[in-house]
Structures are given as C-alpha cells and as structure tokens.
Amino acid sequence: MSSRTSDVLVIGGGVIGLVTAWRAAQRGLATAVVDPEPGGGAAQVAAGMLAAVTELHYGEETLLALNLESARRYPGFAAELTELTGHDLGYRRCGTLAVALDADDRAHLRDLHALQQRSGLASEWLSGRECRRLEPMLAPGVRGGLRVDGDHQIDPRRLAAALVAACERTGVVFHRAWAERLDVAGDRATGVTTADGTALRAGQVVLAAGSLSGRLAGVPGELLPPVRPVKGQVLRLAVPPRYAPFLSRTVRAVVRGGQVYLVPRENGELVVGATSEELGWDTTVTAGGVYELLRDAHELVPGITELPLTETRAGLRPCSPDNAPLLGPSGLAGLLLATGHHRNGVLLTPVTGDVLAHALATGELPQEARPFTPRRFGAALGEKLEQPA
Ligand code: GLY
C-alpha cells in the first residue's frame, strides 16, 4: 500500500469537484482529486442551461438567491477560465423563452411570471404571436410565453474539459482511481483508500461525488449526505447549416406536467432534455424516454423531426431533500461537502468553487453559502466551522 499526501483531497472529478480543486489550488493549498475519469459525470449529459429565473420553483427562494449569485459570477468565471486554458466554453448569452401550448400551461406560466415579478426578476410576458416572431420554428398553437433574457447557457462538456485543464495548470494532482472508502482516524477524516489499495492522505477532504456522495463507504452512517440519484434522459440532434438558425435561444415548456427544453448551441448542436425519473442508479436510455422527449419537443417545434438524432444519453442528478446543495463543513472534522446540486450543478459551479475554497482556506463559510450548510438536515450532518489543519 502506498500513501500520498495533500492539504486538500477532493473526491469526485465532475464540474463541482474540479472547480473546488481549482479554486483551492489558486489559494495555495496543495490539492488532489480522486476520480477514475476526471471531467466525466453528469456534465457529460447536462444541457447546460443557466436557468436561475425560468427554473424558479415555489418555496425555493433561498436557492434562488444562490442561483442568481452564481449567474452573476458566470461572465467573470468564464472569462478567467478561457484566459487560463484557451478553451472555448460555449458560453452563450442567448436568453430563454418559456412557452405555453395549452390553457393549463398558460395558467402555469402566468403563475410563474407572477412569482418572478414578486421576486424582483426580469421576465416579460409575450403573446403567442410575439413568441413566434422571436422564434419562427415554434408551433403555430403556442399560446403565449415568458421571455427571460438573463437565462443563458454553457456547454457542460467544454466546461468540464476546461476545468480539468485549469486544475492541471494550477498544480492539482489527479489520482485516476475510485475512492473506495473514506478513512477516519479518531474523530477526523484523514483521506481515502482507493480501489487498488492506495491510501491518499489529506488535511481536509471534500466529498463532491455527485449522486454517489450518499453512499461512500467509511462515512459514518449519520453523516452520509441525504443525496439520491434522479435520472435524466437527454437527446442531442444536429442542425444542418441549411436549417440554421433553427432556434436562437433556449426554448422550453411544461408539457403534460413534464419539463422539455431545447438548447441550441452555436456549433449547430441542439440538446433536448430531460426526463426526471426516480429509478435509483439506472442509467438506461429507454424507448419511452426518447419517445416522450421527441413527442413533447415536436409539439413545441414541429420541424425537429427533420433533424438528425446524434446521441441519446442518461445521467443522474444528485438530489437533496430540499433540492438545494449541501455546502461546507460536515459533522466530521476534516470532511466538507459539495454535493446535492440537483438541477443546478452547472449553474452553481462558479459560486460552489468560491465558497468551498474560502471554507478550505479560512475555516469560514461565506455568508451566501450559510443557508446551505449540511446542518439544516440535522445537527449531526453539519458542524461548527474550524480553522484548517
Ligand atoms: N436543469 C435541467 C435539468 O436538470 O434537467
């Protein structure tokens, strides 16, 4: 058994783990990431909508504040990452149009609009005709919609690749292995043991393993984060140049109670998502899932059936009981959490990196992250802040 040591060890090389590692390394902490395939995970499936306003839900006003804060940081974050790595992130300030297809959808969107207005958010109600003027490919039956010019998009695959490059340039060490179990000595997390028996030691450990965070061996039972997988199936299509621009912004709707969205990339890719299924660890792409997405997307934008279907994929959102992330120190000294981001992992990437790095470097959880302490799910889960070792 070999042993390697760092100040910070991040379990999980998805976008949340990578941004945490990058920001920690920028603060001078010797940082490592353990993951068999850094840059993989849910970011390989996600559409990358930065939808703080259009994905607002009743009762989630606290999460809204964090989502808006992260959206506000996105331009600077994307510019810094591109400058450091030379990677184009596909960050597109294109806005979003949420439309209604029938009277029920319209009532739902009207309610959402009222909630947005009460929350001081910028969104504009449009008639069906105005929606089609903006997006001529929309179905003639569209009954109205909400124009949200501040909800943009990024390409999560490019984001993940850029974060791997940023980590490499900042001296983050990658251990390409599975973290088999968390190691604890006395009342403190000390590192992990990987599947090949290597012991990785660290002053502080960050659990950022997405939906797997809820079942890492070695974490004392009462401290396991309450995170479960929620499956999302997503399609990718290609817009041939003769159809461009097919859509000029993200278009979305609630059809028969399910969310459907179409996210057009500048490179001609069109991402259509997403199912939301409570099926445990299953990542099968099913005929039913593909059928429902195409059926609903076709109702919204009939011309979609002309496009080549290039990819079908399913991923797992890490969902917490209140749909908000768990950020910061856990009930075990030396173990911090950065997980449970559910539908907002890509959007929350900038703010998560900032607040985790701050907590790792100073022992203080910044104000904007305090409502998201794991402690809200029970005293055992969250801990008093401590000075770093
Ligand atoms: N935020 C979009 C989704 O999770 O499907």
Residues whose N, C-alpha, C, O or C-beta is under 5 A from the ligand:
A	BS01	LIG	A274 R343
